[in-house]
Amino acid sequence: MQTLTFTMAAVAAASTILLAAAPAAAASPGAKPDKAVSSAVATVSAKDGAAVEIAHLQPFANIAEIPVGSDLSSIRFEGIKLVKVATRRTSITDKGYCEEGYREPGGSMHCPSAQDGSLVPAYQITYSYNGPPISGDEYGSTHCTFSVNVRPEDLNPTVRQTISEHKMSQTTAAEDFKLTTYRGLVPRVVIDDANSVLCAGYYIDGFWTRTDRNCEEKLSYKTVAMPSGYIVVRVDPAASIANLSSASGN
């Protein structure tokens, strides 16, 4: 089973802090959602020479991505539960240890080491769907799941009561949560044919040979928006939808 879980994390602090702004999570159609978005990053220099980086995370992402080719009609509510999600992550890189020649060739869990913390409550909503066969899966499984996190205050009291009584069914979930799917655009760098010089040629024994040996190719590139290889699934609690509607009306 393939699982896409958008649960964020993070923690701790230290001495001297240098703040650097970072982008917020994307939440509108046409934008690619980030799975772990930092609102700020602080780098700390410790006395022992270890580099400490603190990431302030945004754990409440009500959007997930599933591969293009997935059966959207197969998306089914699987469950919702109260969990704890982290809002900060601290990564510590001990340069003395990480640069030693005897450490593991493939890297080490201590280079850097990460710790998550500053936990806050969240409701984790899980759905299943039928997607393309997972590469490398000898059984060719197509059953996948994804999860999103929402704030407790985004759910109305009736929904929270239903969850506490373990009475949330697919029918009630369909009423309490609205699913929206869309395929966004992502930037791609391609050859700019209008401003490039391409030489004609042919293949001989697998090698490209130019027809005119004096022709010199000149390639220019441009960035274009192309359909993403993923479909965004957005999960909106009914309470949030009602609040947005009320705000729009005012």
Phi, psi and omega in degrees: 000134178263135183233127173252109181241120181261066176255125185266176181203180172150167178182175169067177180206180177200209190282259187285127186243129176245116185269141176225129182291149178222156184292153176275171184290143176280139182219008182246153180304141179092351179252143181275121181288147176264140183278334178212095188257131178263135175273338177198152178231132179242129177254129184240134176261113181272162183293329184277007178090358179282139177266128182244128179238126181249123179251127176267114188262161174244095188282348184265084177249113182267023178232146178224164179242136174232152185296147172299139184103352177288150179275102183294332180288349182268357181296125183228140175291131181250327180168168177218139181212156178276126182228176173248130177239149184269151179247355178218148176227131178248124177249128181242123178249111177273098186299324180299318180284315186292334182267358178291142183290340184272357180289166186302132181302326182274007182102173183223151177294346180264006183230085350274169173264144183235143179225134181254149180192199187053058186287141176226153181288148177205156173259123179261121182253128183243135176235156173243160178199165176262118181243180177299153178306138182284127180299132178087353179275114184295340180268353179063038183296139178242001181272118184231165176223159171216155181226149174228159179244138176230155179288147177303322182289348177283348179257137179287160184304325181296318179295316179297324178294318179298320180294316181296332180268003179057041181248011181286115179250176178297326181293312180291326178296321179297330179278327186269341181229129179261128178257131176234132179239144175202155178253114184277179178250144178231149180287140176225139177267122182230167178288132177273094184301323184294332183244021180240154174249116181247130182269134177289154179185193183204165180264134173231116181055038177084000180250138179281126180238128181285141177293315177254107184294343179271354180287133178244119181285144175225114185255132173243152183235158176215159179257127180234159177268125181232154180302137179290158176277005181231154176254131179274132174247121181251131181247116181244120174296148182301323180298319180294320180297318180295319179296320179295320180296319180295319180296320180294324181291329178282000000 
